[in-house]
Structure formats: structure tokens, C-alpha cells
């Protein structure tokens, strides 16, 4: 695979994984806080 293709795909993949992890962390933490409040 040429590096011109690998570099942007790897960058987008890393950004997407980071975004998904942040979303999941926010949802889980808000769920835990909601459970403790009840």
C-alpha cells in the first residue's frame, strides 16, 4: 500500500476511535451519575 493512502486513513481511523471512546465515556459516566442520584 502506498503511504499516501495509509497516512490519511490511519489518521481518520485514530480520530474516529478517539471520538467513539469519548462519546462512550460520556454516556457511561452520565448513566453512572444518574444511577447514583436515584
PQR file with spaces between the fields and no chain letter, atoms N, CA, C, O and H, PARSE charges and radii, in Angstrom:
ATOM       1  N    UNK     1       0.843   -1.218    0.000 -0.4000 1.5000
ATOM       2  CA   UNK     1       0.000    0.000    0.000 -0.0000 2.0000
ATOM       3  C    UNK     1       0.873    1.261    0.000  0.5500 1.7000
ATOM       4  O    UNK     1       1.819    1.353    0.783 -0.5500 1.4000
ATOM       5  N    UNK     2       0.572    2.212   -0.851 -0.4000 1.5000
ATOM       6  CA   UNK     2       1.351    3.463   -0.854 -0.0000 2.0000
ATOM       7  C    UNK     2       1.100    4.284    0.402  0.5500 1.7000
ATOM       8  O    UNK     2      -0.003    4.278    0.950 -0.5500 1.4000
ATOM       9  H    UNK     2      -0.196    2.137   -1.486  0.4000 1.0000
ATOM      10  N    UNK     3       2.115    4.978    0.845 -0.4000 1.5000
ATOM      11  CA   UNK     3       1.991    5.749    2.092 -0.0000 2.0000
ATOM      12  C    UNK     3       1.013    6.903    1.940  0.5500 1.7000
ATOM      13  O    UNK     3       0.478    7.389    2.937 -0.5500 1.4000
ATOM      14  H    UNK     3       3.011    4.982    0.400  0.4000 1.0000
ATOM      15  N    UNK     4       0.766    7.355    0.709 -0.4000 1.5000
ATOM      16  CA   UNK     4      -0.198    8.465    0.531 -0.0000 2.0000
ATOM      17  C    UNK     4      -1.598    8.028    0.949  0.5500 1.7000
ATOM      18  O    UNK     4      -2.413    8.856    1.355 -0.5500 1.4000
ATOM      19  H    UNK     4       1.200    6.961   -0.101  0.4000 1.0000
ATOM      20  N    UNK     5      -1.879    6.731    0.850 -0.4000 1.5000
ATOM      21  CA   UNK     5      -3.205    6.221    1.222 -0.0000 2.0000
ATOM      22  C    UNK     5      -3.219    5.846    2.705  0.5500 1.7000
ATOM      23  O    UNK     5      -4.199    6.094    3.406 -0.5500 1.4000
ATOM      24  H    UNK     5      -1.217    6.058    0.520  0.4000 1.0000
ATOM      25  N    UNK     6      -2.132    5.252    3.170 -0.4000 1.5000
ATOM      26  CA   UNK     6      -2.095    4.743    4.547 -0.0000 2.0000
ATOM      27  C    UNK     6      -2.176    5.875    5.562  0.5500 1.7000
ATOM      28  O    UNK     6      -2.905    5.772    6.548 -0.5500 1.4000
ATOM      29  H    UNK     6      -1.335    5.050    2.601  0.4000 1.0000
ATOM      30  N    UNK     7      -1.436    6.955    5.329 -0.4000 1.5000
ATOM      31  CA   UNK     7      -1.369    8.028    6.331 -0.0000 2.0000
ATOM      32  C    UNK     7      -2.740    8.657    6.628  0.5500 1.7000
ATOM      33  O    UNK     7      -3.128    8.699    7.795 -0.5500 1.4000
ATOM      34  H    UNK     7      -0.844    7.039    4.528  0.4000 1.0000
ATOM      35  N    UNK     8      -3.486    9.145    5.635 -0.4000 1.5000
ATOM      36  CA   UNK     8      -4.787    9.767    5.943 -0.0000 2.0000
ATOM      37  C    UNK     8      -5.790    8.769    6.515  0.5500 1.7000
ATOM      38  O    UNK     8      -6.595    9.122    7.377 -0.5500 1.4000
ATOM      39  H    UNK     8      -3.170    9.111    4.687  0.4000 1.0000
ATOM      40  N    UNK     9      -5.745    7.526    6.038 -0.4000 1.5000
ATOM      41  CA   UNK     9      -6.684    6.518    6.557 -0.0000 2.0000
ATOM      42  C    UNK     9      -6.380    6.228    8.021  0.5500 1.7000
ATOM      43  O    UNK     9      -7.295    6.107    8.835 -0.5500 1.4000
ATOM      44  H    UNK     9      -5.092    7.239    5.338  0.4000 1.0000
ATOM      45  N    UNK    10      -5.096    6.116    8.357 -0.4000 1.5000
ATOM      46  CA   UNK    10      -4.721    5.865    9.747 -0.0000 2.0000
ATOM      47  C    UNK    10      -5.112    7.049   10.623  0.5500 1.7000
ATOM      48  O    UNK    10      -5.583    6.860   11.745 -0.5500 1.4000
ATOM      49  H    UNK    10      -4.353    6.214    7.696  0.4000 1.0000
ATOM      50  N    UNK    11      -4.920    8.266   10.124 -0.4000 1.5000
ATOM      51  CA   UNK    11      -5.279    9.455   10.904 -0.0000 2.0000
ATOM      52  C    UNK    11      -6.785    9.505   11.131  0.5500 1.7000
ATOM      53  O    UNK    11      -7.238    9.799   12.237 -0.5500 1.4000
ATOM      54  H    UNK    11      -4.537    8.420    9.213  0.4000 1.0000
ATOM      55  N    UNK    12      -7.559    9.220   10.093 -0.4000 1.5000
ATOM      56  CA   UNK    12      -9.023    9.235   10.240 -0.0000 2.0000
ATOM      57  C    UNK    12      -9.478    8.132   11.188  0.5500 1.7000
ATOM      58  O    UNK    12     -10.387    8.336   11.991 -0.5500 1.4000
ATOM      59  H    UNK    12      -7.192    8.981    9.194  0.4000 1.0000
ATOM      60  N    UNK    13      -8.846    6.963   11.096 -0.4000 1.5000
ATOM      61  CA   UNK    13      -9.199    5.857   11.985 -0.0000 2.0000
ATOM      62  C    UNK    13      -8.915    6.205   13.435  0.5500 1.7000
ATOM      63  O    UNK    13      -9.730    5.929   14.315 -0.5500 1.4000
ATOM      64  H    UNK    13      -8.107    6.797   10.443  0.4000 1.0000
ATOM      65  N    UNK    14      -7.764    6.810   13.688 -0.4000 1.5000
ATOM      66  CA   UNK    14      -7.414    7.188   15.056 -0.0000 2.0000
ATOM      67  C    UNK    14      -8.382    8.245   15.577  0.5500 1.7000
ATOM      68  O    UNK    14      -8.818    8.175   16.727 -0.5500 1.4000
ATOM      69  H    UNK    14      -7.102    7.035   12.973  0.4000 1.0000
ATOM      70  N    UNK    15      -8.719    9.221   14.739 -0.4000 1.5000
ATOM      71  CA   UNK    15      -9.655   10.273   15.153 -0.0000 2.0000
ATOM      72  C    UNK    15     -11.024    9.677   15.447  0.5500 1.7000
ATOM      73  O    UNK    15     -11.667   10.043   16.431 -0.5500 1.4000
ATOM      74  H    UNK    15      -8.365    9.278   13.806  0.4000 1.0000
ATOM      75  N    UNK    16     -11.474    8.749   14.586 -0.4000 1.5000
ATOM      76  CA   UNK    16     -12.790    8.134   14.768 -0.0000 2.0000
ATOM      77  C    UNK    16     -12.826    7.323   16.060  0.5500 1.7000
ATOM      78  O    UNK    16     -13.799    7.387   16.811 -0.5500 1.4000
ATOM      79  H    UNK    16     -10.952    8.452   13.787  0.4000 1.0000
ATOM      80  N    UNK    17     -11.752    6.552   16.319 -0.4000 1.5000
ATOM      81  CA   UNK    17     -11.710    5.740   17.544 -0.0000 2.0000
ATOM      82  C    UNK    17     -11.718    6.638   18.772  0.5500 1.7000
ATOM      83  O    UNK    17     -12.402    6.344   19.752 -0.5500 1.4000
ATOM      84  H    UNK    17     -10.962    6.500   15.709  0.4000 1.0000
ATOM      85  N    UNK    18     -10.961    7.734   18.725 -0.4000 1.5000
ATOM      86  CA   UNK    18     -10.931    8.658   19.860 -0.0000 2.0000
ATOM      87  C    UNK    18     -12.308    9.272   20.091  0.5500 1.7000
ATOM      88  O    UNK    18     -12.755    9.404   21.231 -0.5500 1.4000
ATOM      89  H    UNK    18     -10.405    7.973   17.928  0.4000 1.0000
ATOM      90  N    UNK    19     -12.978    9.648   18.997 -0.4000 1.5000
ATOM      91  CA   UNK    19     -14.313   10.248   19.100 -0.0000 2.0000
ATOM      92  C    UNK    19     -15.304    9.252   19.697  0.5500 1.7000
ATOM      93  O    UNK    19     -16.092    9.607   20.574 -0.5500 1.4000
ATOM      94  H    UNK    19     -12.615    9.541   18.071  0.4000 1.0000
ATOM      95  N    UNK    20     -15.265    8.011   19.225 -0.4000 1.5000
ATOM      96  CA   UNK    20     -16.184    6.985   19.736 -0.0000 2.0000
ATOM      97  C    UNK    20     -15.915    6.715   21.214  0.5500 1.7000
ATOM      98  O    UNK    20     -16.850    6.551   21.998 -0.5500 1.4000
ATOM      99  H    UNK    20     -14.625    7.722   18.512  0.4000 1.0000
ATOM     100  N    UNK    21     -14.633    6.669   21.597 -0.4000 1.5000
ATOM     101  CA   UNK    21     -14.297    6.423   23.000 -0.0000 2.0000
ATOM     102  C    UNK    21     -14.800    7.566   23.874  0.5500 1.7000
ATOM     103  O    UNK    21     -15.312    7.330   24.968 -0.5500 1.4000
ATOM     104  H    UNK    21     -13.873    6.802   20.961  0.4000 1.0000
ATOM     105  N    UNK    22     -14.660    8.801   23.402 -0.4000 1.5000
ATOM     106  CA   UNK    22     -15.127    9.952   24.180 -0.0000 2.0000
ATOM     107  C    UNK    22     -16.646    9.915   24.325  0.5500 1.7000
ATOM     108  O    UNK    22     -17.169   10.188   25.405 -0.5500 1.4000
ATOM     109  H    UNK    22     -14.244    8.993   22.513  0.4000 1.0000
ATOM     110  N    UNK    23     -17.353    9.583   23.259 -0.4000 1.5000
ATOM     111  CA   UNK    23     -18.818    9.505   23.323 -0.0000 2.0000
ATOM     112  C    UNK    23     -19.248    8.415   24.303  0.5500 1.7000
ATOM     113  O    UNK    23     -20.127    8.634   25.136 -0.5500 1.4000
ATOM     114  H    UNK    23     -16.928    9.361   22.381  0.4000 1.0000
ATOM     115  N    UNK    24     -18.625    7.237   24.199 -0.4000 1.5000
ATOM     116  CA   UNK    24     -18.977    6.126   25.085 -0.0000 2.0000
ATOM     117  C    UNK    24     -18.684    6.497   26.533  0.5500 1.7000
ATOM     118  O    UNK    24     -19.477    6.196   27.426 -0.5500 1.4000
ATOM     119  H    UNK    24     -17.911    7.059   23.521  0.4000 1.0000
ATOM     120  N    UNK    25     -17.534    7.157   26.771 -0.4000 1.5000
ATOM     121  CA   UNK    25     -17.188    7.564   28.136 -0.0000 2.0000
ATOM     122  C    UNK    25     -18.222    8.542   28.687  0.5500 1.7000
ATOM     123  O    UNK    25     -18.628    8.426   29.844 -0.5500 1.4000
ATOM     124  H    UNK    25     -16.890    7.401   26.046  0.4000 1.0000
ATOM     125  N    UNK    26     -18.645    9.489   27.884 -0.4000 1.5000
ATOM     126  CA   UNK    26     -19.648   10.461   28.333 -0.0000 2.0000
ATOM     127  C    UNK    26     -20.969    9.788   28.646  0.5500 1.7000
ATOM     128  O    UNK    26     -21.599   10.102   29.656 -0.5500 1.4000
ATOM     129  H    UNK    26     -18.316    9.583   26.944  0.4000 1.0000
ATOM     130  N    UNK    27     -21.398    8.866   27.794 -0.4000 1.5000
ATOM     131  CA   UNK    27     -22.674    8.176   28.025 -0.0000 2.0000
ATOM     132  C    UNK    27     -22.596    7.327   29.286  0.5500 1.7000
ATOM     133  O    UNK    27     -23.515    7.340   30.105 -0.5500 1.4000
ATOM     134  H    UNK    27     -20.886    8.612   26.973  0.4000 1.0000
ATOM     135  N    UNK    28     -21.497    6.585   29.444 -0.4000 1.5000
ATOM     136  CA   UNK    28     -21.364    5.697   30.606 -0.0000 2.0000
ATOM     137  C    UNK    28     -21.289    6.513   31.894  0.5500 1.7000
ATOM     138  O    UNK    28     -21.949    6.175   32.876 -0.5500 1.4000
ATOM     139  H    UNK    28     -20.750    6.574   28.779  0.4000 1.0000
ATOM     140  N    UNK    29     -20.497    7.578   31.903 -0.4000 1.5000
ATOM     141  CA   UNK    29     -20.350    8.374   33.131 -0.0000 2.0000
ATOM     142  C    UNK    29     -21.673    9.038   33.496  0.5500 1.7000
ATOM     143  O    UNK    29     -22.014    9.129   34.675 -0.5500 1.4000
ATOM     144  H    UNK    29     -19.961    7.853   31.105  0.4000 1.0000
ATOM     145  N    UNK    30     -22.421    9.503   32.494 -0.4000 1.5000
ATOM     146  CA   UNK    30     -23.711   10.138   32.791 -0.0000 2.0000
ATOM     147  C    UNK    30     -24.696    9.096   33.303  0.5500 1.7000
ATOM     148  O    UNK    30     -25.515    9.392   34.173 -0.5500 1.4000
ATOM     149  H    UNK    30     -22.143    9.429   31.536  0.4000 1.0000
ATOM     150  N    UNK    31     -24.625    7.884   32.774 -0.4000 1.5000
ATOM     151  CA   UNK    31     -25.505    6.823   33.257 -0.0000 2.0000
ATOM     152  C    UNK    31     -25.181    6.475   34.704  0.5500 1.7000
ATOM     153  O    UNK    31     -26.088    6.274   35.512 -0.5500 1.4000
ATOM     154  H    UNK    31     -23.960    7.643   32.067  0.4000 1.0000
ATOM     155  N    UNK    32     -23.888    6.404   35.037 -0.4000 1.5000
ATOM     156  CA   UNK    32     -23.499    6.077   36.413 -0.0000 2.0000
ATOM     157  C    UNK    32     -23.951    7.183   37.359  0.5500 1.7000
ATOM     158  O    UNK    32     -24.466    6.901   38.441 -0.5500 1.4000
ATOM     159  H    UNK    32     -23.152    6.568   34.380  0.4000 1.0000
ATOM     160  N    UNK    33     -23.765    8.435   36.963 -0.4000 1.5000
ATOM     161  CA   UNK    33     -24.170    9.556   37.816 -0.0000 2.0000
ATOM     162  C    UNK    33     -25.687    9.541   37.998  0.5500 1.7000
ATOM     163  O    UNK    33     -26.186    9.825   39.087 -0.5500 1.4000
ATOM     164  H    UNK    33     -23.347    8.664   36.084  0.4000 1.0000
ATOM     165  N    UNK    34     -26.414    9.214   36.939 -0.4000 1.5000
ATOM     166  CA   UNK    34     -27.877    9.174   37.021 -0.0000 2.0000
ATOM     167  C    UNK    34     -28.312    8.063   37.970  0.5500 1.7000
ATOM     168  O    UNK    34     -29.268    8.227   38.728 -0.5500 1.4000
ATOM     169  H    UNK    34     -26.009    8.984   36.054  0.4000 1.0000
ATOM     170  N    UNK    35     -27.609    6.931   37.927 -0.4000 1.5000
ATOM     171  CA   UNK    35     -27.970    5.814   38.795 -0.0000 2.0000
ATOM     172  C    UNK    35     -27.714    6.161   40.263  0.5500 1.7000
ATOM     173  O    UNK    35     -28.505    5.813   41.140 -0.5500 1.4000
ATOM     174  H    UNK    35     -26.833    6.797   37.311  0.4000 1.0000
ATOM     175  N    UNK    36     -26.604    6.846   40.517 -0.4000 1.5000
ATOM     176  CA   UNK    36     -26.279    7.203   41.910 -0.0000 2.0000
ATOM     177  C    UNK    36     -27.268    8.235   42.452  0.5500 1.7000
ATOM     178  O    UNK    36     -27.556    8.251   43.649 -0.5500 1.4000
ATOM     179  H    UNK    36     -25.961    7.128   39.805  0.4000 1.0000
ATOM     180  N    UNK    37     -27.786    9.091   41.578 -0.4000 1.5000
ATOM     181  CA   UNK    37     -28.690   10.159   42.035 -0.0000 2.0000
ATOM     182  C    UNK    37     -30.026    9.569   42.500  0.5500 1.7000
ATOM     183  O    UNK    37     -30.698   10.149   43.353 -0.5500 1.4000
ATOM     184  H    UNK    37     -27.552    9.078   40.606  0.4000 1.0000
ATOM     185  N    UNK    38     -30.407    8.426   41.943 -0.4000 1.5000
ATOM     186  CA   UNK    38     -31.716    7.873   42.314 -0.0000 2.0000
ATOM     187  C    UNK    38     -31.690    7.166   43.653  0.5500 1.7000
ATOM     188  O    UNK    38     -32.714    6.650   44.099 -0.5500 1.4000
ATOM     189  H    UNK    38     -29.861    7.955   41.250  0.4000 1.0000
